[in-house]
């Protein structure tokens, strides 16, 4: 049974995500579709949904998820991203994922991920 090493919140692809790091994998899940509460976004969403319902069968996805096996991690990079955030980039054989988190959480995230890559 896998052991949960770290749970944190992050920004992935511009959306908030829950990140779970286990001793053998990284899992994350984020909202795939979200609409702000301004009138322009609501209007565009209504028009888009109406057009989609007319021309296509609707497919309502609520989350995007991914699982990255620890054995696939080839490197981990960090880079300051503004005054309060750091990007922690996980590079695998077939993918690159950027986790954007606060400076204070970035050190723990990198340390945990580095332990997986060894």
C-alpha positions in Angstrom: 0.0 0.0 0.0 1.3 3.4 -0.9 2.2 6.0 1.7 1.1 9.6 1.3 4.1 11.8 1.7 2.7 15.3 0.9 -0.6 16.9 0.1 -0.6 20.5 -1.2 -2.5 22.9 -3.4 -0.9 24.2 -6.6 -1.7 26.0 -9.8 -1.4 23.7 -12.8 -2.3 25.1 -16.2 -3.8 28.2 -14.7 -6.2 26.4 -12.4 -6.1 25.3 -8.8 -5.2 21.7 -8.2 -4.9 19.2 -5.4 -1.5 17.5 -5.5 -0.9 14.3 -3.7 2.6 12.9 -3.6 2.9 9.2 -2.6 6.0 7.1 -2.2 5.7 5.7 -5.7 3.7 8.4 -7.7 2.4 11.9 -8.0 -1.3 12.5 -8.5 -3.1 15.7 -9.2 -6.6 16.8 -10.0 -7.9 20.2 -11.0 -11.1 21.7 -12.3 -11.1 21.5 -16.0 -13.8 24.1 -16.7 -14.6 27.1 -14.6 -16.5 30.3 -15.3 -15.8 33.6 -13.5 -18.8 35.5 -12.2 -18.6 38.4 -14.6 -21.4 39.1 -17.1 -19.1 38.7 -20.2 -18.0 35.2 -19.1 -21.5 34.1 -18.3 -22.9 35.4 -21.6 -20.1 33.7 -23.6 -20.7 30.5 -21.6 -24.5 30.5 -22.3 -23.9 31.1 -26.1 -21.2 28.4 -26.3 -23.3 25.9 -24.4 -26.3 26.6 -26.7 -24.3 26.2 -29.8 -22.6 23.0 -28.5 -26.0 21.5 -27.6 -27.3 22.2 -31.1 -24.3 20.8 -33.1 -22.7 18.2 -30.8 -23.5 15.7 -28.1 -22.5 17.4 -24.9 -19.6 16.1 -22.9 -19.4 17.6 -19.4 -16.0 17.0 -17.9 -15.5 18.5 -14.4 -11.9 17.5 -13.6 -8.6 16.9 -15.2 -6.4 14.4 -13.5 -2.9 12.8 -13.9 -0.8 10.2 -12.3 3.0 10.3 -12.8 4.9 7.2 -11.7 8.0 8.1 -9.6 10.1 5.9 -11.8 9.4 8.2 -14.8 10.8 11.3 -13.1 14.1 12.3 -14.8 14.6 15.8 -13.2 13.1 18.4 -11.0 13.7 22.2 -11.4 12.6 25.2 -9.4 12.4 28.8 -10.6 11.2 31.9 -8.8 7.9 33.0 -10.3 7.1 36.5 -9.0 7.3 37.9 -5.5 5.4 35.1 -3.7 5.4 32.0 -6.0 7.9 29.4 -7.2 7.5 27.0 -10.2 8.5 23.5 -9.5 8.9 21.7 -12.8 8.8 17.9 -12.9 10.3 16.5 -16.1 9.5 12.9 -17.1 10.3 10.8 -20.1 7.1 11.9 -21.9 5.8 14.9 -20.0 6.6 18.2 -18.2 4.4 19.4 -15.4 4.8 22.8 -13.7 3.5 23.1 -10.2 3.1 26.8 -9.1 3.2 27.2 -5.4 4.2 29.6 -2.7 7.9 30.0 -1.9 7.6 28.5 1.6 5.8 25.3 0.2 8.1 25.0 -2.8 11.1 23.8 -0.7 9.0 21.0 0.8 7.6 20.1 -2.6 11.0 19.9 -4.2 12.5 17.9 -1.3 9.7 15.4 -1.4 9.9 15.0 -5.2 13.7 14.7 -5.2 13.3 11.8 -2.7 11.0 10.1 -5.2 13.4 10.5 -8.1 16.3 8.8 -6.3 
